[in-house]
Amino acid sequence: MSVIIATWEHSLAATNEGARVLKETGSTLEACVALCRYAEDDIAENWVGYGSWPNRDGVVQLDAGVMDGKTLNLGAVLAIEGFAHPADIARQILDDDLGIQVLAGEGAVKYAKQIGAATRDNLSDEMKERFLIDKPTGGFWEATGHDTVGTVAMDDTGNMHAAVSTSGLKYKPSGRVGDSPLVGSGFYVDNEAGGCVASGKGEDLMRFCISHYTVLLMKNGMAAPEAAHAAMEEMLNRFDRAGHEPGELAICCLDKNGGIGAATNHEKFCVCISRNGEKATTQKAVIVG
């Protein structure tokens, strides 16, 4: 049985693309990257790739990460500008045998040029206009939104990969990096247990390393639905004990047996699912708290 999951209802078309690639190639890596690439090209997706919200300087900075559940190797790029498909670049870092794992800013740009990655100005005309309208209002300090695309895929042999791609918060400070491309926070996968991806206020998800925590619960015997609920509950309880009021948070996970779980602290989140190349469907996340 092959399975691919992704965050948010707007990822349905991207999930279908990932499922198609998984069915045709049998590669979970190719499927995850294809799903992210589809979202990066979708101008209607305002938190991934082309057409994303810019930062406070009016520049679109993108983050992406890819992880191999068999080797636990990973590749990631942080705050990269001017490239069409950051997930492709992260994948190439993963494939590289030079020991490179995570690259940021100018270093990520230099590497992307060296491998001939496709370039693109990801600031659409619509977002440029919105930026010019919003800039004088000072509303940049009320940055919101967390429609990160994250995906986990498993092939019929149990091999797994995870990937994420995002532009981060709307009108974020230049250079800000959230949880998404940070291993253990925004994504984590281990063939011996399962994989998890997160979406929400990155500064909160980083506090708890939520994706690794969820996978650890699955490694200790929990099925995906129970692990997602337990991880979200413990994170929220820990924040409560710390006196911290969290933002909107969500996770979805896939265990090694093909079970799927999703949990959130708000009403909007769901997970997209395709099994054996079938048309993707959505499943609402369990609301915790």
PyMOL commands that set and color helices and strands:
alter all, ss='L'
color gray80, all
select helices_A, chain A and resi 9-25+28-41+86-95+105-114+125-137+139-142+202-208+210-219+224-242
alter helices_A, ss='H'
color red, helices_A
select strands_A, chain A and resi 3-7+62-68+74-80+102-104+149-154+160-166+187-190+194-200+249-255+260-264+270-275+281-284+286-287
alter strands_A, ss='S'
color yellow, strands_A
deselect
rebuild
show_as cartoon
